[in-house]
Amino acid sequence: MRNTLTTAVILLLALASFNVSSQETESSDEVTPSAKLIEEISVIGQRTLSRLHLRITEKEDEIYAFFNANNSSDRMDIICTRRRPTGTNILLRECEPRFIKNLRVEKTRDQRLGIGVGFTQGDLVGLSAQDFENLENEMLSLMSTNLEFSDALAELVDLSENYEAQREALFGDEQ
């Protein structure tokens, strides 16, 4: 008996709410002249450091993908990898041109075979000075001929400056 009574009350409430909602939809078809439509609401807030860092990474990936698709040689492609340096568990993102990566592989192989001597990142950059000049010329050429590429680079600069300003405000001169 109690279950039947509870079911009847629930059905009555459902019917009553159905009638009220159907009356509201019929009357809401009329637009009152005093009701103004809101076209756009803009909320401007400050992004967190982690969100800014993520946005910078996304923008870099977008820029590198565009550059890699439009440069003259696969040797000039920018490759990004994630690695953990020895002695730490911190995952770092490193981006470098393919010609540096290939030169590092070649020098490491030579060193293991006993042909070469130890080398540093500075040594690799010095050996690749001409390639870096060609890479810079490729980027400048793309910037001058493609507006969306130069706009993406400008947005990356703005994001990076915003990140650094926020970091400085939060942490001061600590590095």
C-alpha positions in Angstrom: 0.0 0.0 0.0 2.8 2.4 0.9 4.6 1.7 -2.4 1.4 2.3 -4.3 1.0 5.6 -2.5 4.6 6.7 -3.2 4.2 5.8 -6.9 1.0 7.8 -7.2 2.6 10.8 -5.6 5.6 10.6 -7.9 3.3 10.3 -11.0 1.3 13.3 -9.8 4.5 15.4 -9.3 5.7 14.3 -12.8 2.4 15.3 -14.4 2.4 18.6 -12.6 5.9 19.4 -13.6 5.1 18.4 -17.2 2.2 20.7 -17.3 4.2 23.6 -15.9 7.1 23.0 -18.3 4.8 22.8 -21.3 3.1 26.1 -20.3 6.5 27.7 -20.0 7.6 26.6 -23.5 4.4 28.0 -25.0 4.8 31.3 -23.3 8.5 31.6 -24.0 7.9 31.7 -27.8 7.0 35.3 -27.4 10.0 37.7 -27.3 9.5 40.7 -25.0 10.9 43.9 -26.3 12.7 44.6 -22.9 14.8 41.4 -23.2 18.1 42.1 -24.8 20.2 39.3 -26.4 23.7 39.0 -25.1 26.0 38.7 -28.1 29.3 38.0 -26.4 30.8 37.8 -22.9 34.5 38.2 -22.6 36.3 37.1 -19.4 39.9 38.2 -19.2 41.9 36.3 -16.6 45.5 35.5 -15.9 46.7 32.2 -17.0 48.7 30.0 -14.6 52.4 29.3 -15.2 51.7 25.7 -16.1 49.0 26.7 -18.5 51.3 29.3 -20.1 54.1 26.7 -20.4 51.8 24.2 -22.0 50.6 26.9 -24.5 54.2 27.8 -25.3 54.9 24.1 -26.0 51.9 23.8 -28.2 52.8 26.9 -30.2 56.4 25.7 -30.6 55.1 22.4 -31.9 52.8 24.2 -34.3 55.7 26.4 -35.6 58.1 23.4 -36.0 55.5 21.4 -37.8 54.8 24.3 -40.2 58.6 24.9 -40.7 59.3 21.2 -41.3 56.5 21.0 -43.9 57.8 24.0 -45.8 61.6 24.0 -45.6 63.8 23.0 -48.5 65.5 19.9 -46.9 64.8 17.2 -44.4 68.2 18.1 -42.8 66.7 21.4 -41.7 63.8 19.8 -39.9 63.4 20.6 -36.2 63.0 17.5 -34.0 61.8 17.6 -30.4 62.4 14.8 -28.0 61.8 14.2 -24.3 64.6 12.8 -22.2 65.8 12.5 -18.6 69.3 13.7 -18.0 71.6 11.3 -16.0 71.1 11.7 -12.3 67.6 13.2 -12.4 64.0 12.1 -12.9 63.0 15.4 -14.4 61.7 15.0 -18.0 63.2 17.7 -20.3 62.0 18.7 -23.8 64.8 19.3 -26.2 64.4 20.6 -29.8 67.2 20.6 -32.3 67.7 20.5 -36.1 68.1 17.1 -37.7 71.7 17.9 -38.9 72.8 18.3 -35.2 71.2 15.0 -34.3 72.8 13.3 -37.2 76.2 14.8 -36.4 75.9 13.7 -32.7 75.1 10.1 -33.9 78.1 10.2 -36.2 80.5 11.5 -33.5 79.2 9.1 -30.9 79.8 6.2 -33.3 83.3 7.4 -34.1 84.1 7.7 -30.4 82.9 4.2 -29.6 85.0 2.8 -32.5 88.0 4.7 -31.0 88.3 6.9 -34.1 87.2 10.2 -32.5 87.6 12.0 -29.3 85.0 13.3 -26.8 82.8 16.2 -27.9 80.4 18.7 -26.4 77.3 20.4 -27.6 79.4 23.4 -28.3 81.7 21.4 -30.5 78.7 20.2 -32.5 77.4 23.7 -33.0 80.8 24.9 -34.1 81.1 22.1 -36.6 77.6 23.0 -37.9 78.0 26.7 -38.3 77.2 26.7 -42.0 74.2 24.6 -41.5 72.9 26.9 -38.8 73.3 29.9 -41.1 71.3 28.0 -43.8 68.6 27.2 -41.2 68.4 30.9 -40.2 68.1 31.9 -43.8 65.3 29.3 -44.3 63.4 30.7 -41.3 63.8 34.3 -42.4 62.6 33.4 -45.9 59.5 31.7 -44.5 58.8 34.6 -42.2 58.9 37.1 -45.1 56.8 35.0 -47.5 54.2 33.6 -45.1 52.1 35.8 -42.8 50.7 33.0 -40.7 54.2 31.7 -39.8 55.4 35.2 -38.8 52.2 35.7 -36.7 52.7 32.4 -35.0 56.3 33.4 -34.1 55.0 36.8 -32.8 52.4 35.0 -30.7 55.2 32.7 -29.3 57.2 35.7 -28.3 54.2 37.3 -26.5 53.5 34.0 -24.7 57.1 33.7 -23.6 57.3 37.3 -22.4 54.1 36.8 -20.5 55.4 33.6 -18.9 58.7 35.3 -17.9 56.9 38.3 -16.4 54.5 36.1 -14.4 57.4 33.9 -13.2 59.3 37.0 -12.2 56.3 38.3 -10.3 55.8 35.0 -8.5 59.3 34.0 -7.7 61.4 37.2 -8.0 65.0 36.7 -9.2 65.2 33.0 -8.2 66.1 30.7 -11.0 
